[in-house]
Amino acid sequence: MPIVEREMELTSLYGLFSGEGDSSFKKGKLKIAADALDPDKAEILSLEPGTPILRLEHLFFDFDDRPVSWGWFNFR
């Protein structure tokens, strides 16, 4: 199972970034930005290219401050 999905089963996103709950990550960074769907993503989501979205990017670090997970989510 991917790290983020596994981690989401153990703690809330709020818990991860506030230090509450059980987590194998020391810290994380989130970045949110406005974006628009490119043709490939629009096709996957059955939406029109250029549809406005929010992009939430995450970067998680282990207890030795090494980055261990990076990725993003797109929201309508």
All heavy atoms as a GROMACS GRO file, in nm:
protein
  614
    1MET      N    1   0.085  -0.118   0.000
    1MET     CA    2   0.000   0.000   0.000
    1MET      C    3   0.090   0.124   0.000
    1MET      O    4   0.186   0.130   0.075
    1MET     CB    5  -0.089  -0.002   0.124
    1MET     CG    6  -0.175   0.120   0.139
    1MET     SD    7  -0.277   0.125   0.289
    1MET     CE    8  -0.386  -0.011   0.260
    2PRO      N    9   0.058   0.226  -0.079
    2PRO     CA   10   0.138   0.348  -0.081
    2PRO      C   11   0.144   0.414   0.057
    2PRO      O   12   0.052   0.401   0.138
    2PRO     CB   13   0.064   0.437  -0.181
    2PRO     CG   14  -0.007   0.342  -0.270
    2PRO     CD   15  -0.045   0.226  -0.180
    3ILE      N   16   0.252   0.486   0.082
    3ILE     CA   17   0.277   0.544   0.214
    3ILE      C   18   0.164   0.638   0.258
    3ILE      O   19   0.118   0.630   0.370
    3ILE     CB   20   0.412   0.619   0.216
    3ILE    CG1   21   0.526   0.517   0.204
    3ILE    CG2   22   0.428   0.701   0.343
    3ILE    CD1   23   0.662   0.579   0.191
    4VAL      N   24   0.122   0.728   0.169
    4VAL     CA   25   0.020   0.824   0.210
    4VAL      C   26  -0.109   0.754   0.249
    4VAL      O   27  -0.168   0.784   0.352
    4VAL     CB   28  -0.007   0.927   0.098
    4VAL    CG1   29  -0.125   1.015   0.133
    4VAL    CG2   30   0.117   1.012   0.073
    5GLU      N   31  -0.153   0.658   0.169
    5GLU     CA   32  -0.276   0.586   0.200
    5GLU      C   33  -0.262   0.509   0.331
    5GLU      O   34  -0.353   0.507   0.412
    5GLU     CB   35  -0.314   0.493   0.087
    5GLU     CG   36  -0.372   0.565  -0.034
    5GLU     CD   37  -0.267   0.633  -0.121
    5GLU    OE1   38  -0.145   0.620  -0.094
    5GLU    OE2   39  -0.307   0.702  -0.216
    6ARG      N   40  -0.147   0.448   0.353
    6ARG     CA   41  -0.124   0.377   0.479
    6ARG      C   42  -0.127   0.475   0.595
    6ARG      O   43  -0.187   0.449   0.698
    6ARG     CB   44   0.011   0.306   0.475
    6ARG     CG   45   0.035   0.221   0.601
    6ARG     CD   46   0.171   0.160   0.604
    6ARG     NE   47   0.264   0.268   0.640
    6ARG     CZ   48   0.387   0.277   0.596
    6ARG    NH1   49   0.437   0.189   0.515
    6ARG    NH2   50   0.464   0.376   0.633
    7GLU      N   51  -0.062   0.588   0.578
    7GLU     CA   52  -0.056   0.688   0.684
    7GLU      C   53  -0.194   0.746   0.713
    7GLU      O   54  -0.227   0.774   0.828
    7GLU     CB   55   0.041   0.799   0.645
    7GLU     CG   56   0.093   0.880   0.761
    7GLU     CD   57   0.166   0.799   0.865
    7GLU    OE1   58   0.233   0.700   0.833
    7GLU    OE2   59   0.155   0.834   0.983
    8MET      N   60  -0.276   0.763   0.612
    8MET     CA   61  -0.410   0.818   0.632
    8MET      C   62  -0.496   0.724   0.716
    8MET      O   63  -0.591   0.767   0.781
    8MET     CB   64  -0.478   0.847   0.499
    8MET     CG   65  -0.409   0.957   0.418
    8MET     SD   66  -0.404   1.114   0.500
    8MET     CE   67  -0.566   1.175   0.454
    9GLU      N   68  -0.466   0.595   0.715
    9GLU     CA   69  -0.539   0.500   0.798
    9GLU      C   70  -0.502   0.514   0.945
    9GLU      O   71  -0.577   0.476   1.033
    9GLU     CB   72  -0.512   0.356   0.752
    9GLU     CG   73  -0.573   0.324   0.618
    9GLU     CD   74  -0.543   0.181   0.575
    9GLU    OE1   75  -0.472   0.110   0.648
    9GLU    OE2   76  -0.592   0.144   0.468
   10LEU      N   77  -0.383   0.568   0.974
   10LEU     CA   78  -0.333   0.576   1.111
   10LEU      C   79  -0.362   0.709   1.178
   10LEU      O   80  -0.372   0.716   1.299
   10LEU     CB   81  -0.181   0.553   1.112
   10LEU     CG   82  -0.133   0.419   1.059
   10LEU    CD1   83   0.018   0.416   1.055
   10LEU    CD2   84  -0.187   0.307   1.144
   11THR      N   85  -0.373   0.813   1.100
   11THR     CA   86  -0.388   0.946   1.158
   11THR      C   87  -0.461   1.036   1.061
   11THR      O   88  -0.465   1.010   0.942
   11THR     CB   89  -0.248   1.005   1.193
   11THR    OG1   90  -0.266   1.128   1.262
   11THR    CG2   91  -0.165   1.030   1.070
   12SER      N   92  -0.516   1.142   1.112
   12SER     CA   93  -0.576   1.242   1.025
   12SER      C   94  -0.465   1.330   0.968
   12SER      O   95  -0.354   1.335   1.023
   12SER     CB   96  -0.675   1.328   1.104
   12SER     OG   97  -0.605   1.406   1.199
   13LEU      N   98  -0.495   1.400   0.862
   13LEU     CA   99  -0.397   1.493   0.806
   13LEU      C  100  -0.365   1.600   0.909
   13LEU      O  101  -0.250   1.637   0.928
   13LEU     CB  102  -0.452   1.554   0.677
   13LEU     CG  103  -0.352   1.612   0.580
   13LEU    CD1  104  -0.246   1.510   0.543
   13LEU    CD2  105  -0.422   1.663   0.456
   14TYR      N  106  -0.468   1.645   0.981
   14TYR     CA  107  -0.445   1.743   1.089
   14TYR      C  108  -0.351   1.683   1.194
   14TYR      O  109  -0.258   1.748   1.239
   14TYR     CB  110  -0.577   1.785   1.154
   14TYR     CG  111  -0.555   1.872   1.275
   14TYR    CD1  112  -0.529   2.007   1.261
   14TYR    CD2  113  -0.558   1.818   1.403
   14TYR    CE1  114  -0.507   2.087   1.372
   14TYR    CE2  115  -0.536   1.896   1.514
   14TYR     CZ  116  -0.510   2.030   1.498
   14TYR     OH  117  -0.487   2.109   1.608
   15GLY      N  118  -0.374   1.557   1.231
   15GLY     CA  119  -0.290   1.492   1.331
   15GLY      C  120  -0.145   1.482   1.287
   15GLY      O  121  -0.054   1.500   1.366
   16LEU      N  122  -0.125   1.454   1.159
   16LEU     CA  123   0.010   1.443   1.106
   16LEU      C  124   0.085   1.575   1.121
   16LEU      O  125   0.198   1.580   1.167
   16LEU     CB  126   0.007   1.401   0.959
   16LEU     CG  127   0.141   1.400   0.887
   16LEU    CD1  128   0.234   1.295   0.948
   16LEU    CD2  129   0.122   1.372   0.740
   17PHE      N  130   0.019   1.684   1.084
   17PHE     CA  131   0.087   1.813   1.086
   17PHE      C  132   0.088   1.879   1.223
   17PHE      O  133   0.168   1.968   1.248
   17PHE     CB  134   0.029   1.906   0.979
   17PHE     CG  135   0.069   1.862   0.842
   17PHE    CD1  136  -0.017   1.785   0.766
   17PHE    CD2  137   0.193   1.892   0.791
   17PHE    CE1  138   0.021   1.741   0.640
   17PHE    CE2  139   0.232   1.847   0.666
   17PHE     CZ  140   0.146   1.772   0.590
   18SER      N  141   0.001   1.835   1.313
   18SER     CA  142   0.001   1.892   1.448
   18SER      C  143   0.082   1.807   1.546
   18SER      O  144   0.104   1.847   1.659
   18SER     CB  145  -0.143   1.903   1.499
   18SER     OG  146  -0.198   1.775   1.522
   19GLY      N  147   0.126   1.688   1.501
   19GLY     CA  148   0.204   1.602   1.589
   19GLY      C  149   0.120   1.509   1.675
   19GLY      O  150   0.173   1.442   1.761
   20GLU      N  151  -0.012   1.508   1.654
   20GLU     CA  152  -0.099   1.420   1.731
   20GLU      C  153  -0.119   1.289   1.657
   20GLU      O  154  -0.105   1.282   1.537
   20GLU     CB  155  -0.235   1.488   1.750
   20GLU     CG  156  -0.226   1.617   1.829
   20GLU     CD  157  -0.359   1.690   1.835
   20GLU    OE1  158  -0.459   1.637   1.784
   20GLU    OE2  159  -0.361   1.800   1.890
   21GLY      N  160  -0.153   1.184   1.730
   21GLY     CA  161  -0.179   1.055   1.668
   21GLY      C  162  -0.052   0.976   1.646
   21GLY      O  163   0.057   1.017   1.683
   22ASP      N  164  -0.067   0.860   1.584
   22ASP     CA  165   0.044   0.768   1.559
   22ASP      C  166   0.093   0.789   1.416
   22ASP      O  167   0.018   0.770   1.322
   22ASP     CB  168  -0.004   0.625   1.579
   22ASP     CG  169   0.108   0.524   1.560
   22ASP    OD1  170   0.225   0.562   1.578
   22ASP    OD2  171   0.076   0.408   1.529
   23SER      N  172   0.218   0.828   1.401
   23SER     CA  173   0.272   0.855   1.268
   23SER      C  174   0.416   0.810   1.260
   23SER      O  175   0.491   0.818   1.356
   23SER     CB  176   0.263   1.004   1.238
   23SER     OG  177   0.324   1.032   1.114
   24SER      N  178   0.456   0.764   1.143
   24SER     CA  179   0.597   0.729   1.121
   24SER      C  180   0.672   0.846   1.057
   24SER      O  181   0.788   0.832   1.021
   24SER     CB  182   0.606   0.605   1.031
   24SER     OG  183   0.542   0.629   0.908
   25PHE      N  184   0.605   0.961   1.044
   25PHE     CA  185   0.668   1.080   0.988
   25PHE      C  186   0.698   1.180   1.099
   25PHE      O  187   0.618   1.198   1.190
   25PHE     CB  188   0.577   1.148   0.885
   25PHE     CG  189   0.544   1.062   0.768
   25PHE    CD1  190   0.412   1.046   0.727
   25PHE    CD2  191   0.643   0.998   0.696
   25PHE    CE1  192   0.381   0.968   0.618
   25PHE    CE2  193   0.612   0.919   0.586
   25PHE     CZ  194   0.481   0.904   0.548
   26LYS      N  195   0.812   1.246   1.088
   26LYS     CA  196   0.847   1.351   1.184
   26LYS      C  197   0.773   1.480   1.153
   26LYS      O  198   0.724   1.547   1.243
   26LYS     CB  199   0.997   1.377   1.181
   26LYS     CG  200   1.042   1.488   1.273
   26LYS     CD  201   1.192   1.509   1.263
   26LYS     CE  202   1.238   1.622   1.352
   26LYS     NZ  203   1.383   1.642   1.336
   27LYS      N  204   0.768   1.514   1.025
   27LYS     CA  205   0.703   1.639   0.987
   27LYS      C  206   0.660   1.631   0.841
   27LYS      O  207   0.697   1.539   0.768
   27LYS     CB  208   0.796   1.758   1.006
   27LYS     CG  209   0.922   1.752   0.918
   27LYS     CD  210   1.013   1.868   0.946
   27LYS     CE  211   1.140   1.856   0.862
   27LYS     NZ  212   1.233   1.965   0.890
   28GLY      N  213   0.581   1.728   0.804
   28GLY     CA  214   0.536   1.735   0.666
   28GLY      C  215   0.515   1.878   0.625
   28GLY      O  216   0.500   1.968   0.708
   29LYS      N  217   0.517   1.901   0.495
   29LYS     CA  218   0.490   2.032   0.439
   29LYS      C  219   0.378   2.018   0.338
   29LYS      O  220   0.374   1.922   0.262
   29LYS     CB  221   0.614   2.088   0.368
   29LYS     CG  222   0.730   2.115   0.460
   29LYS     CD  223   0.847   2.171   0.383
   29LYS     CE  224   0.966   2.198   0.475
   29LYS     NZ  225   1.080   2.254   0.401
   30LEU      N  226   0.288   2.115   0.340
   30LEU     CA  227   0.179   2.119   0.243
   30LEU      C  228   0.187   2.248   0.164
   30LEU      O  229   0.222   2.353   0.219
   30LEU     CB  230   0.042   2.115   0.312
   30LEU     CG  231  -0.002   1.985   0.372
   30LEU    CD1  232  -0.138   2.004   0.440
   30LEU    CD2  233  -0.013   1.877   0.267
   31LYS      N  234   0.154   2.240   0.037
   31LYS     CA  235   0.146   2.358  -0.047
   31LYS      C  236   0.018   2.347  -0.128
   31LYS      O  237  -0.010   2.242  -0.186
   31LYS     CB  238   0.269   2.363  -0.140
   31LYS     CG  239   0.273   2.485  -0.227
   31LYS     CD  240   0.403   2.506  -0.304
   31LYS     CE  241   0.470   2.382  -0.354
   31LYS     NZ  242   0.583   2.405  -0.442
   32ILE      N  243  -0.062   2.452  -0.131
   32ILE     CA  244  -0.185   2.452  -0.208
   32ILE      C  245  -0.177   2.563  -0.311
   32ILE      O  246  -0.126   2.671  -0.283
   32ILE     CB  247  -0.309   2.466  -0.117
   32ILE    CG1  248  -0.435   2.438  -0.196
   32ILE    CG2  249  -0.312   2.600  -0.049
   32ILE    CD1  250  -0.558   2.416  -0.111
   33ALA      N  251  -0.224   2.533  -0.432
   33ALA     CA  252  -0.219   2.631  -0.540
   33ALA      C  253  -0.338   2.610  -0.633
   33ALA      O  254  -0.387   2.498  -0.648
   33ALA     CB  255  -0.089   2.616  -0.618
   34ALA      N  256  -0.380   2.718  -0.695
   34ALA     CA  257  -0.483   2.709  -0.798
   34ALA      C  258  -0.417   2.657  -0.926
   34ALA      O  259  -0.301   2.688  -0.954
   34ALA     CB  260  -0.545   2.846  -0.822
   35ASP      N  261  -0.490   2.577  -1.002
   35ASP     CA  262  -0.436   2.519  -1.125
   35ASP      C  263  -0.553   2.495  -1.219
   35ASP      O  264  -0.668   2.526  -1.186
   35ASP     CB  265  -0.365   2.387  -1.092
   35ASP     CG  266  -0.263   2.347  -1.196
   35ASP    OD1  267  -0.256   2.409  -1.303
   35ASP    OD2  268  -0.188   2.250  -1.170
   36ALA      N  269  -0.524   2.443  -1.335
   36ALA     CA  270  -0.626   2.406  -1.432
   36ALA      C  271  -0.591   2.268  -1.486
   36ALA      O  272  -0.474   2.234  -1.502
   36ALA     CB  273  -0.633   2.508  -1.544
   37LEU      N  274  -0.694   2.189  -1.514
   37LEU     CA  275  -0.670   2.054  -1.563
   37LEU      C  276  -0.610   2.055  -1.702
   37LEU      O  277  -0.660   2.123  -1.792
   37LEU     CB  278  -0.801   1.975  -1.568
   37LEU     CG  279  -0.854   1.926  -1.434
   37LEU    CD1  280  -0.989   1.858  -1.454
   37LEU    CD2  281  -0.757   1.829  -1.369
   38ASP      N  282  -0.504   1.979  -1.719
   38ASP     CA  283  -0.449   1.960  -1.853
   38ASP      C  284  -0.534   1.854  -1.924
   38ASP      O  285  -0.616   1.787  -1.860
   38ASP     CB  286  -0.301   1.922  -1.848
   38ASP     CG  287  -0.274   1.789  -1.780
   38ASP    OD1  288  -0.353   1.694  -1.796
   38ASP    OD2  289  -0.172   1.779  -1.711
   39PRO      N  290  -0.520   1.839  -2.055
   39PRO     CA  291  -0.606   1.745  -2.129
   39PRO      C  292  -0.602   1.601  -2.076
   39PRO      O  293  -0.706   1.535  -2.071
   39PRO     CB  294  -0.553   1.754  -2.272
   39PRO     CG  295  -0.497   1.892  -2.282
   39PRO     CD  296  -0.437   1.918  -2.146
   40ASP      N  297  -0.486   1.551  -2.036
   40ASP     CA  298  -0.476   1.413  -1.988
   40ASP      C  299  -0.554   1.393  -1.858
   40ASP      O  300  -0.630   1.297  -1.844
   40ASP     CB  301  -0.330   1.372  -1.967
   40ASP     CG  302  -0.254   1.360  -2.097
   40ASP    OD1  303  -0.317   1.334  -2.203
   40ASP    OD2  304  -0.131   1.378  -2.094
   41LYS      N  305  -0.535   1.483  -1.761
   41LYS     CA  306  -0.606   1.471  -1.634
   41LYS      C  307  -0.755   1.495  -1.653
   41LYS      O  308  -0.838   1.430  -1.589
   41LYS     CB  309  -0.549   1.569  -1.532
   41LYS     CG  310  -0.410   1.532  -1.486
   41LYS     CD  311  -0.357   1.635  -1.388
   41LYS     CE  312  -0.212   1.606  -1.357
   41LYS     NZ  313  -0.132   1.725  -1.345
   42ALA      N  314  -0.790   1.588  -1.740
   42ALA     CA  315  -0.932   1.616  -1.766
   42ALA      C  316  -1.001   1.492  -1.823
   42ALA      O  317  -1.113   1.459  -1.784
   42ALA     CB  318  -0.944   1.733  -1.864
   43GLU      N  319  -0.933   1.420  -1.911
   43GLU     CA  320  -0.991   1.298  -1.967
   43GLU      C  321  -1.013   1.193  -1.859
   43GLU      O  322  -1.120   1.130  -1.852
   43GLU     CB  323  -0.901   1.242  -2.077
   43GLU     CG  324  -0.959   1.119  -2.144
   43GLU     CD  325  -0.872   1.067  -2.257
   43GLU    OE1  326  -0.778   1.137  -2.300
   43GLU    OE2  327  -0.895   0.953  -2.299
   44ILE      N  328  -0.916   1.176  -1.771
   44ILE     CA  329  -0.928   1.078  -1.663
   44ILE      C  330  -1.046   1.111  -1.572
   44ILE      O  331  -1.120   1.022  -1.529
   44ILE     CB  332  -0.797   1.072  -1.580
   44ILE    CG1  333  -0.685   1.010  -1.665
   44ILE    CG2  334  -0.816   0.995  -1.450
   44ILE    CD1  335  -0.547   1.027  -1.605
   45LEU      N  336  -1.066   1.240  -1.546
   45LEU     CA  337  -1.171   1.283  -1.454
   45LEU      C  338  -1.302   1.315  -1.525
   45LEU      O  339  -1.398   1.360  -1.461
   45LEU     CB  340  -1.123   1.406  -1.376
   45LEU     CG  341  -1.002   1.382  -1.286
   45LEU    CD1  342  -0.951   1.513  -1.228
   45LEU    CD2  343  -1.038   1.284  -1.175
   46SER      N  344  -1.308   1.292  -1.655
   46SER     CA  345  -1.428   1.321  -1.736
   46SER      C  346  -1.472   1.466  -1.721
   46SER      O  347  -1.590   1.496  -1.703
   46SER     CB  348  -1.543   1.227  -1.697
   46SER     OG  349  -1.506   1.094  -1.721
   47LEU      N  350  -1.375   1.556  -1.725
   47LEU     CA  351  -1.401   1.700  -1.719
   47LEU      C  352  -1.339   1.768  -1.840
   47LEU      O  353  -1.260   1.708  -1.912
   47LEU     CB  354  -1.343   1.759  -1.590
   47LEU     CG  355  -1.402   1.708  -1.459
   47LEU    CD1  356  -1.318   1.753  -1.341
   47LEU    CD2  357  -1.546   1.757  -1.445
   48GLU      N  358  -1.373   1.893  -1.858
   48GLU     CA  359  -1.318   1.970  -1.969
   48GLU      C  360  -1.175   2.015  -1.937
   48GLU      O  361  -1.148   2.055  -1.823
   48GLU     CB  362  -1.405   2.094  -1.996
   48GLU     CG  363  -1.541   2.062  -2.050
   48GLU     CD  364  -1.534   2.001  -2.189
   48GLU    OE1  365  -1.453   2.047  -2.271
   48GLU    OE2  366  -1.610   1.904  -2.213
   49PRO      N  367  -1.085   2.011  -2.035
   49PRO     CA  368  -0.952   2.070  -2.013
   49PRO      C  369  -0.967   2.217  -1.972
   49PRO      O  370  -1.055   2.287  -2.020
   49PRO     CB  371  -0.884   2.058  -2.150
   49PRO     CG  372  -0.954   1.943  -2.215
   49PRO     CD  373  -1.098   1.952  -2.169
   50GLY      N  374  -0.883   2.260  -1.882
   50GLY     CA  375  -0.889   2.398  -1.833
   50GLY      C  376  -0.980   2.417  -1.714
   50GLY      O  377  -0.986   2.527  -1.658
   51THR      N  378  -1.052   2.310  -1.672
   51THR     CA  379  -1.138   2.321  -1.554
   51THR      C  380  -1.053   2.363  -1.434
   51THR      O  381  -0.947   2.305  -1.410
   51THR     CB  382  -1.207   2.186  -1.524
   51THR    OG1  383  -1.290   2.150  -1.635
   51THR    CG2  384  -1.289   2.192  -1.397
   52PRO      N  385  -1.096   2.466  -1.359
   52PRO     CA  386  -1.018   2.510  -1.242
   52PRO      C  387  -1.014   2.401  -1.134
   52PRO      O  388  -1.114   2.335  -1.108
   52PRO     CB  389  -1.094   2.632  -1.190
   52PRO     CG  390  -1.188   2.671  -1.297
   52PRO     CD  391  -1.214   2.549  -1.380
   53ILE      N  392  -0.899   2.384  -1.073
   53ILE     CA  393  -0.880   2.288  -0.965
   53ILE      C  394  -0.788   2.349  -0.859
   53ILE      O  395  -0.722   2.450  -0.883
   53ILE     CB  396  -0.819   2.154  -1.014
   53ILE    CG1  397  -0.682   2.177  -1.079
   53ILE    CG2  398  -0.913   2.080  -1.105
   53ILE    CD1  399  -0.603   2.052  -1.104
   54LEU      N  400  -0.786   2.285  -0.743
   54LEU     CA  401  -0.685   2.314  -0.642
   54LEU      C  402  -0.589   2.197  -0.638
   54LEU      O  403  -0.630   2.082  -0.644
   54LEU     CB  404  -0.749   2.333  -0.504
   54LEU     CG  405  -0.834   2.458  -0.488
   54LEU    CD1  406  -0.898   2.458  -0.349
   54LEU    CD2  407  -0.751   2.583  -0.506
   55ARG      N  408  -0.462   2.227  -0.629
   55ARG     CA  409  -0.359   2.124  -0.622
   55ARG      C  410  -0.296   2.131  -0.482
   55ARG      O  411  -0.246   2.234  -0.441
   55ARG     CB  412  -0.253   2.151  -0.729
   55ARG     CG  413  -0.137   2.055  -0.726
   55ARG     CD  414  -0.034   2.100  -0.830
   55ARG     NE  415   0.088   2.028  -0.818
   55ARG     CZ  416   0.125   1.928  -0.897
   55ARG    NH1  417   0.046   1.890  -0.995
   55ARG    NH2  418   0.239   1.867  -0.879
   56LEU      N  419  -0.306   2.020  -0.409
   56LEU     CA  420  -0.248   2.009  -0.276
   56LEU      C  421  -0.126   1.917  -0.286
   56LEU      O  422  -0.138   1.799  -0.315
   56LEU     CB  423  -0.350   1.950  -0.178
   56LEU     CG  424  -0.303   1.927  -0.036
   56LEU    CD1  425  -0.274   2.062   0.032
   56LEU    CD2  426  -0.407   1.851   0.042
   57GLU      N  427  -0.009   1.976  -0.266
   57GLU     CA  428   0.117   1.900  -0.275
   57GLU      C  429   0.169   1.875  -0.134
   57GLU      O  430   0.162   1.961  -0.047
   57GLU     CB  431   0.219   1.982  -0.354
   57GLU     CG  432   0.345   1.907  -0.384
   57GLU     CD  433   0.435   1.986  -0.479
   57GLU    OE1  434   0.385   2.067  -0.558
   57GLU    OE2  435   0.557   1.966  -0.472
   58HIS      N  436   0.219   1.752  -0.111
   58HIS     CA  437   0.272   1.719   0.022
   58HIS      C  438   0.415   1.668   0.010
   58HIS      O  439   0.454   1.612  -0.092
   58HIS     CB  440   0.185   1.613   0.091
   58HIS     CG  441   0.198   1.478   0.028
   58HIS    ND1  442   0.120   1.435  -0.076
   58HIS    CD2  443   0.284   1.375   0.055
   58HIS    CE1  444   0.158   1.312  -0.111
   58HIS    NE2  445   0.255   1.274  -0.033
   59LEU      N  446   0.490   1.690   0.118
   59LEU     CA  447   0.626   1.637   0.131
   59LEU      C  448   0.641   1.596   0.276
   59LEU      O  449   0.627   1.677   0.367
   59LEU     CB  450   0.729   1.744   0.094
   59LEU     CG  451   0.877   1.707   0.106
   59LEU    CD1  452   0.911   1.588   0.015
   59LEU    CD2  453   0.964   1.826   0.071
   60PHE      N  454   0.665   1.465   0.302
   60PHE     CA  455   0.677   1.412   0.437
   60PHE      C  456   0.822   1.371   0.463
   60PHE      O  457   0.890   1.321   0.375
   60PHE     CB  458   0.587   1.290   0.456
   60PHE     CG  459   0.440   1.320   0.441
   60PHE    CD1  460   0.356   1.227   0.385
   60PHE    CD2  461   0.386   1.440   0.484
   60PHE    CE1  462   0.220   1.252   0.371
   60PHE    CE2  463   0.250   1.466   0.470
   60PHE     CZ  464   0.168   1.372   0.414
   61PHE      N  465   0.864   1.391   0.589
   61PHE     CA  466   1.002   1.362   0.630
   61PHE      C  467   1.004   1.259   0.742
   61PHE      O  468   0.915   1.259   0.828
   61PHE     CB  469   1.069   1.490   0.681
   61PHE     CG  470   1.084   1.597   0.577
   61PHE    CD1  471   0.980   1.684   0.549
   61PHE    CD2  472   1.202   1.609   0.506
   61PHE    CE1  473   0.993   1.782   0.453
   61PHE    CE2  474   1.216   1.707   0.410
   61PHE     CZ  475   1.111   1.794   0.383
   62ASP      N  476   1.108   1.174   0.742
   62ASP     CA  477   1.124   1.078   0.850
   62ASP      C  478   1.193   1.146   0.969
   62ASP      O  479   1.220   1.266   0.966
   62ASP     CB  480   1.198   0.952   0.805
   62ASP     CG  481   1.344   0.975   0.768
   62ASP    OD1  482   1.400   1.084   0.796
   62ASP    OD2  483   1.404   0.883   0.710
   63PHE      N  484   1.222   1.069   1.072
   63PHE     CA  485   1.280   1.127   1.193
   63PHE      C  486   1.427   1.164   1.178
   63PHE      O  487   1.485   1.225   1.267
   63PHE     CB  488   1.256   1.034   1.312
   63PHE     CG  489   1.114   1.040   1.359
   63PHE    CD1  490   1.018   0.956   1.304
   63PHE    CD2  491   1.075   1.131   1.455
   63PHE    CE1  492   0.885   0.963   1.345
   63PHE    CE2  493   0.942   1.140   1.496
   63PHE     CZ  494   0.847   1.055   1.441
   64ASP      N  495   1.488   1.132   1.065
   64ASP     CA  496   1.624   1.178   1.034
   64ASP      C  497   1.620   1.295   0.936
   64ASP      O  498   1.721   1.329   0.876
   64ASP     CB  499   1.707   1.064   0.975
   64ASP     CG  500   1.732   0.954   1.076
   64ASP    OD1  501   1.759   0.988   1.194
   64ASP    OD2  502   1.725   0.835   1.038
   65ASP      N  503   1.501   1.355   0.920
   65ASP     CA  504   1.480   1.469   0.830
   65ASP      C  505   1.506   1.439   0.683
   65ASP      O  506   1.537   1.528   0.605
   65ASP     CB  507   1.561   1.592   0.875
   65ASP     CG  508   1.508   1.650   1.005
   65ASP    OD1  509   1.385   1.654   1.021
   65ASP    OD2  510   1.590   1.691   1.089
   66ARG      N  511   1.491   1.312   0.646
   66ARG     CA  512   1.502   1.274   0.504
   66ARG      C  513   1.363   1.274   0.443
   66ARG      O  514   1.268   1.222   0.503
   66ARG     CB  515   1.564   1.135   0.490
   66ARG     CG  516   1.709   1.127   0.535
   66ARG     CD  517   1.759   0.987   0.517
   66ARG     NE  518   1.677   0.896   0.598
   66ARG     CZ  519   1.723   0.796   0.670
   66ARG    NH1  520   1.851   0.768   0.669
   66ARG    NH2  521   1.642   0.721   0.742
   67PRO      N  522   1.347   1.330   0.323
   67PRO     CA  523   1.216   1.323   0.258
   67PRO      C  524   1.185   1.178   0.222
   67PRO      O  525   1.270   1.106   0.170
   67PRO     CB  526   1.233   1.409   0.133
   67PRO     CG  527   1.379   1.429   0.116
   67PRO     CD  528   1.446   1.402   0.245
   68VAL      N  529   1.064   1.133   0.258
   68VAL     CA  530   1.027   0.993   0.233
   68VAL      C  531   0.901   0.979   0.148
   68VAL      O  532   0.873   0.870   0.099
   68VAL     CB  533   1.010   0.915   0.364
   68VAL    CG1  534   1.143   0.899   0.435
   68VAL    CG2  535   0.907   0.979   0.455
   69SER      N  536   0.825   1.087   0.132
   69SER     CA  537   0.704   1.078   0.051
   69SER      C  538   0.674   1.214  -0.008
   69SER      O  539   0.679   1.316   0.061
   69SER     CB  540   0.586   1.033   0.138
   69SER     OG  541   0.466   1.032   0.062
   70TRP      N  542   0.645   1.214  -0.138
   70TRP     CA  543   0.608   1.337  -0.207
   70TRP      C  544   0.497   1.303  -0.305
   70TRP      O  545   0.496   1.196  -0.366
   70TRP     CB  546   0.728   1.393  -0.283
   70TRP     CG  547   0.691   1.506  -0.376
   70TRP    CD1  548   0.669   1.634  -0.342
   70TRP    CD2  549   0.670   1.495  -0.517
   70TRP    NE1  550   0.635   1.707  -0.453
   70TRP    CE2  551   0.635   1.623  -0.563
   70TRP    CE3  552   0.675   1.392  -0.608
   70TRP    CZ2  553   0.606   1.650  -0.695
   70TRP    CZ3  554   0.648   1.419  -0.741
   70TRP    CH2  555   0.614   1.546  -0.783
   71GLY      N  556   0.403   1.390  -0.317
   71GLY     CA  557   0.296   1.369  -0.413
   71GLY      C  558   0.197   1.483  -0.409
   71GLY      O  559   0.219   1.584  -0.342
   72TRP      N  560   0.088   1.466  -0.482
   72TRP     CA  561  -0.012   1.571  -0.486
   72TRP      C  562  -0.150   1.512  -0.509
   72TRP      O  563  -0.164   1.400  -0.552
   72TRP     CB  564   0.021   1.674  -0.593
   72TRP     CG  565   0.016   1.620  -0.732
   72TRP    CD1  566  -0.092   1.618  -0.816
   72TRP    CD2  567   0.120   1.557  -0.805
   72TRP    NE1  568  -0.061   1.558  -0.936
   72TRP    CE2  569   0.071   1.519  -0.931
   72TRP    CE3  570   0.254   1.528  -0.775
   72TRP    CZ2  571   0.147   1.455  -1.026
   72TRP    CZ3  572   0.329   1.464  -0.872
   72TRP    CH2  573   0.276   1.430  -0.994
   73PHE      N  574  -0.249   1.594  -0.475
   73PHE     CA  575  -0.389   1.562  -0.497
   73PHE      C  576  -0.450   1.680  -0.573
   73PHE      O  577  -0.415   1.794  -0.546
   73PHE     CB  578  -0.463   1.546  -0.364
   73PHE     CG  579  -0.406   1.440  -0.275
   73PHE    CD1  580  -0.314   1.472  -0.177
   73PHE    CD2  581  -0.445   1.308  -0.290
   73PHE    CE1  582  -0.262   1.374  -0.093
   73PHE    CE2  583  -0.394   1.209  -0.206
   73PHE     CZ  584  -0.302   1.243  -0.109
   74ASN      N  585  -0.539   1.651  -0.665
   74ASN     CA  586  -0.612   1.755  -0.737
   74ASN      C  587  -0.756   1.752  -0.692
   74ASN      O  588  -0.816   1.646  -0.683
   74ASN     CB  589  -0.605   1.732  -0.889
   74ASN     CG  590  -0.466   1.746  -0.942
   74ASN    OD1  591  -0.394   1.836  -0.903
   74ASN    ND2  592  -0.427   1.660  -1.033
   75PHE      N  593  -0.812   1.870  -0.660
   75PHE     CA  594  -0.949   1.882  -0.613
   75PHE      C  595  -1.026   1.977  -0.704
   75PHE      O  596  -0.973   2.081  -0.744
   75PHE     CB  597  -0.953   1.942  -0.471
   75PHE     CG  598  -0.883   1.858  -0.369
   75PHE    CD1  599  -0.750   1.880  -0.339
   75PHE    CD2  600  -0.952   1.757  -0.304
   75PHE    CE1  601  -0.687   1.802  -0.244
   75PHE    CE2  602  -0.888   1.679  -0.208
   75PHE     CZ  603  -0.755   1.702  -0.179
   76ARG      N  604  -1.148   1.942  -0.734
   76ARG     CA  605  -1.236   2.032  -0.809
   76ARG      C  606  -1.278   2.147  -0.722
   76ARG      O  607  -1.294   2.138  -0.605
   76ARG     CB  608  -1.362   1.960  -0.854
   76ARG     CG  609  -1.344   1.891  -0.982
   76ARG     CD  610  -1.466   1.818  -1.025
   76ARG     NE  611  -1.574   1.910  -1.062
   76ARG     CZ  612  -1.691   1.871  -1.102
   76ARG    NH1  613  -1.718   1.744  -1.109
   76ARG    NH2  614  -1.782   1.956  -1.134
   0.00000   0.00000   0.00000
